[in-house]
Amino acid sequence: MLFSATLLTAGVAVQTNATASSTDTPTTGTATATNTIDATHGIVDGAHTVWADLPAGSVAILASAANGIPTYDDHGVQNGTTPGPNAQIVTKIAVNLEPDNTDSLLLQLQGNPTQWIKLNSKVSIYIGGSSDELYSTGGKSPINFTVNFVDQNDKAIQNPLIVPIDSYLGEDDPNSHVNDSIKTAMTSIRDDLPQMTYSIDGYTPRATDPVTTDGDYTTTFHYVSKETPVNPDTPGGNTGNNTSNTTNTDSNSSSSSSESSSADQSANQPAPVKNKAVYATKAIGLYKTPTFTKANRQHFYSKQSRINRPKFIVTGYARSKNGVLRYRVRDVHNAKLTGYITANSAYVTNTYYQSNPKTIKVLSRHGINAYSQASLKGKALKHYARGTSLKIKAVKSYHLTNRFVLPNGHYISANKTLVIKK
């Protein structure tokens, strides 16, 4: 016999201990033990699911659905439905790395440890009884949690997981923010992801730092093709050449983007070192070929504030038909977006500080953490809130990134979107 109770949370009636399915079909998932990192977050044993606790009183709002809202097991496989419209208490939030599940966050139903629902157009969540509501589309200026999967040439080999995690206060407030409880949960998930082994057919994890993080909410899994031998001491593992198709005609003055100006680096200038991180300080385009035209522009990046500037990994370089230098890049926040951008320093520059600014101020709205290792992994030793001023002892290179060394020997990020020179 099924039991139910009703309580009032966030102004909505909440159904607890709901049926496992809208039909009598038994669930196909089996209870799975959790490999607990600690009591509040962990990795589901035997599955590619990483979870964290939600605050008490978190309520999922389920919209009307003719066939019910699908539920999923720990592996992200559908195992039933739950009725809608409805409101149910949810206790955990999670990501699952399987290709079919990289479009949504997962929410665990209270009292049903092997039943999860997806945060999508039919489901939203009130966070911990607060007025903050999390939608699948995020707020008006989405802040995304991203997981990329790339090969030794920094090309995507699986669709990235890109899910908004921000809320906004209402139609009259344009400012998106990440609820503190969601920030804690998603930071825990980010920190647990490197402990997971995730296999992709035809590839093996990179020998050196197979999982890296960038900024607050971006993680990248790095792989090497089984058919391509690489030097494990080379972080990017890129052994290919840098030749590129330049058969397109040059763009004329009416179709060329503004960054294709005479100020661009010309043919007699040396090419930059690849496998570096850059970000755009002005509006730029991402093009299919080194010769820029409106027809081959595949994405446009508008000018953004410093903390939201689009970031790229330079995987190579090429020149247009007229010899103008271009960067071949991968978008840090969407590994599927690859192509060519301008190399003009008036439009793009290093993402990380290259020299010691002596003193910096924390810019990130979430603050930054200090660690004992340059990898910025392990337990955070100290948290510095936004606006904190810090003295810098040195700059240390770490693969594609740089770190600041504090006077006490701790490491923090030297990412310009997170900190600024005073």
Beta strands, then each sheet from edge to edge (+ up, - down):
strand 1: 5-9
strand 2: 12-16
strand 3: 34-38
strand 4: 41-44
strand 5: 49-53
strand 6: 59-62
strand 7: 69-72
strand 8: 78-82
strand 9: 86-96
strand 10: 106-109
strand 11: 116-118
strand 12: 123-126
strand 13: 133-134
strand 14: 144-150
strand 15: 161-164
strand 16: 167-170
strand 17: 173-177
strand 18: 203-205
strand 19: 211-214
strand 20: 218-225
strand 21: 276-280
strand 22: 284-287
strand 23: 297-301
strand 24: 311-319
strand 25: 325-331
strand 26: 334-342
strand 27: 348-350
strand 28: 359-362
strand 29: 368-370
strand 30: 382-384
strand 31: 389-391
strand 32: 394-398
strand 33: 401-405
strand 34: 411-413
strand 35: 419-421
sheet 1: 1+ 2-
sheet 2: 3+ 4- 5+ 9- 6+ 12- 13+
sheet 3: 3+ 4- 5+ 9- 10+ 11-
sheet 4: 7+ 8-
sheet 5: 15+ 14- 20- 18+
sheet 6: 15+ 14- 20- 19+
sheet 7: 16+ 17-
sheet 8: 26+ 25- 24+ 21- 27+
sheet 9: 22+ 23-
sheet 10: 31+ 28- 35+
sheet 11: 29+ 30-
sheet 12: 32+ 33- 34+
end
